[in-house]
Amino acid sequence: MILSLVIAAPGPADTAAFVDALHRQGGLDNPEVEVIVARNPDAPAPDVAGLLRADAPTAMSIFELWGQGLARAQGDYVVFLDLRCPPRPGWLVAMLAKAGEGGVAFFGPVACDWPPGDRNSLGYLVEYVQFDPPLAAGLTEVPGVNVAVRRALAQDSGVSRADGFVKTRLLALLAREGLPAPEPVEEAVVGYRKTYGAAAYRRHRFRHARCYAAERATDAGVMARLSYLAATPLLPLVRTLRIVAHARYARRAFAPHLVQIIAAETAWAAGEFMGYVAGEGGARARLA
């Protein structure tokens, strides 16, 4: 078996969109592909032939769900996906072809399935617009919802722990071991269909940032941590300007969402501050 698709379902979502997209690409009856849906109790329960389920007994974070699916995976490579981001046509063929090359890790673009003015575009602009196809040359970031890696590396104890699979720990492992960074696969596109209310999205960004800062500070000395803290007031401006630059490159409308982008990045800055000062505080367990 070549690919294990580990699909996190942290809450309500359009199951049919993902299942239909995968079915049209032959992903549910391909002997080279294993499909695992790791779902929370309030997530849809797909009952489809050729699909394995890893049902969480209680609500788990998206990272824990990926960890649950990873524990069951048998493929040479594990692909981490989100039920709210279905694959577009050609995704599976491109992923299988890339796996056949025998690399370490690879990833595909994330396109926005919401109209430019839709409020749900906010999450895309803030987190994924840099992955809009075609990918920019020299891109150094990797999307967490469309990334594949050799199973042995994903299951490494430094990457997959009790709190699940975390992409940043994988990237750190690759760097420590001198392994290549994940390679882009232009044709392997998923579509962003996540939905958030404005307040819920700010909470999401705060928690995400707090987890990021807590992990970043783990091996940092006192001076480094103080420098991280000192930089947090600048983050809303710096991060917003970065998003605007990516959006312009991708020709994505950002002006209607600018106020909410600034609010979301202010929440991120507050989360980083708390992460450096007080640690994670259980924020990862509430991320979806």
C-alpha positions, 0 to 999 in steps of 0.5 A: 500500500502506497498512501494512507489518507488520514482525514480529520473530521473535528466537527460538522462538515459536508462529508459528501463533498469530500467523499464524492471528490475522492470517489470520482478519483478512484480513491475508495477502491484503489488497492494502493490507497487506504482512507481513514476518517478520524472523527469527533462525536459531533462530526458526520459519520460516513458509512462508505465502502472502502473507508475506515473510521477512527471514532473518538470517544470524546471531543479531540483536537484536530492534531489528536484526530490526525494522531488517531488516524496515523496510529492505524495507517499502513501505507508507505506515506501518510497524507494529512487532510481535513474533511473541510478541504476536499481534493480537486480533480487530479489530486490523487493521481498527482500524489501517487505519482510523487510518492512513486518518486520515493521522496521524504515529504511533499505537499500540494496547494490549497485553493479557496472554494468560497467567493471573494466576498464571503466571510468564510474567505477570512480563514483562507486569507489568513492561513492559506493564501500563500498556498494558492495555486500556482505556488510561488517560487521558493515557498518555504511554508507547508500547509497542514491540510495537504501534506504527505510524509513517509509513515516512519517519520510521521510516527517518530516519537518526536513528531507524534505524541499524546497530543497528536501529529503536529506539522511543525514538529515534523518540519523540525525533525526533517531539519535536525536529520538533514532531510529535504524539506517537503517538495511541492506538487502543483497538481495536488490541489485541495479546496478550502471550505472551512467555516468560522464565525468572526469571534470563533475565528479569533479564538482559533487564532489565539489558541493556535498562536499560544501553542506555537509560542509555547513550543517555540519557547521550549528550547529557547533561552531567557534572552531569546524568549524575552526577544520573542515577547518584545516582538509581539506588539509588532506582529499584527502589522507584520503579519497583516502586511505579509497576508496582503502581499500574498493576497496580491500575488495570488490576486485574491480580494483582501480589502473587504476582509482587512479589518477582520484580518487585523483583528485575527492577527491581533488575536494571534499576537495575544496568543503568542504573548500568552504562550511565551509567558504561561505556556500552552495552557491546554489550548491545543486540546481545543483546536479544530 
